[in-house]
Amino acid sequence: MTVALTLAVLVLLVSVFSKFGNALIDAERARIASQVSALAAVYGGESEARKIAQANDATLCSFHEPTTPHPYFAVCVDVDGTQRISHAVDTWTNPVPTLEP
């Protein structure tokens, strides 16, 4: 009886820890995929961001190009139901201040 109860508790604990571990892994995969997709968006736009997300077994939830109040690319990526948002800025396109008009 004690052995069966101990085994049942161990199986339950392994199941809970497995689900928790998978959720942590999915969250980290989504974070990394969103960061890489945001960087790809700087140089290739939405099509590159989508391609990079798909290469990382993720889907692109949303994509926003830079606007006046928000001068950055915003990319949302979904990995098995876990969504993460990342931002990237294209600093090469910012004008360089000079002394001449």
C-alpha positions in Angstrom: 0.0 0.0 0.0 2.8 2.5 1.0 4.8 1.6 -2.1 1.8 2.2 -4.4 1.0 5.5 -2.7 4.6 6.6 -3.0 4.7 5.7 -6.6 1.4 7.5 -7.3 2.8 10.7 -5.7 6.0 10.5 -7.6 4.2 10.1 -10.9 2.0 13.1 -10.1 5.1 15.2 -9.2 6.9 14.2 -12.4 3.9 15.1 -14.4 3.6 18.6 -12.7 7.3 19.3 -13.1 7.2 18.2 -16.7 4.4 20.6 -17.5 6.1 23.4 -15.7 9.4 22.7 -17.4 7.7 22.7 -20.8 6.1 26.1 -20.1 9.4 27.6 -19.1 11.1 26.2 -22.3 8.3 27.6 -24.5 8.5 31.0 -22.8 12.3 31.1 -23.5 11.9 29.9 -27.1 9.3 32.6 -27.7 11.5 35.3 -26.2 14.5 34.3 -28.3 12.4 34.0 -31.5 10.7 37.4 -30.9 14.1 39.1 -30.4 15.6 37.5 -33.5 12.5 38.3 -35.6 12.6 41.9 -34.4 16.2 42.2 -35.6 15.3 40.6 -38.9 12.5 43.1 -39.3 14.9 46.0 -39.1 16.7 44.8 -42.2 14.0 42.9 -44.1 10.6 44.1 -42.9 7.6 41.9 -42.1 8.5 39.2 -44.6 11.9 38.5 -43.0 10.5 38.6 -39.5 7.9 36.0 -40.5 10.5 33.8 -42.2 12.8 33.9 -39.1 9.8 33.2 -36.8 8.8 30.2 -38.9 12.5 28.9 -38.9 12.2 28.9 -35.1 8.9 26.9 -35.1 7.0 30.0 -34.1 4.2 32.1 -35.6 4.2 35.9 -36.0 1.2 37.2 -34.0 1.7 40.9 -34.8 4.1 43.2 -36.5 4.4 47.0 -36.3 6.7 49.2 -38.3 8.2 52.4 -36.7 5.9 55.4 -36.4 6.4 58.9 -35.2 5.6 58.3 -31.5 7.2 54.8 -31.5 10.4 54.8 -33.5 11.0 51.0 -33.3 9.9 47.7 -34.9 7.6 45.7 -32.6 7.2 42.0 -33.2 5.0 39.5 -31.3 5.8 35.8 -31.7 3.8 32.8 -30.5 5.4 29.4 -29.5 2.8 26.8 -28.5 0.5 29.4 -27.0 3.2 31.5 -25.3 3.5 35.0 -26.7 6.4 37.4 -26.4 6.9 40.9 -27.8 10.3 42.4 -28.7 11.4 45.8 -30.1 14.3 46.7 -32.3 15.5 50.1 -33.6 17.3 50.8 -36.9 20.0 53.3 -35.7 21.6 53.5 -39.1 18.7 55.4 -40.5 18.7 58.1 -37.8 20.1 61.3 -39.2 23.6 62.2 -38.0 23.8 65.8 -36.7 26.3 68.0 -38.6 27.4 71.6 -38.4 26.3 72.4 -41.9 22.6 73.3 -42.7 
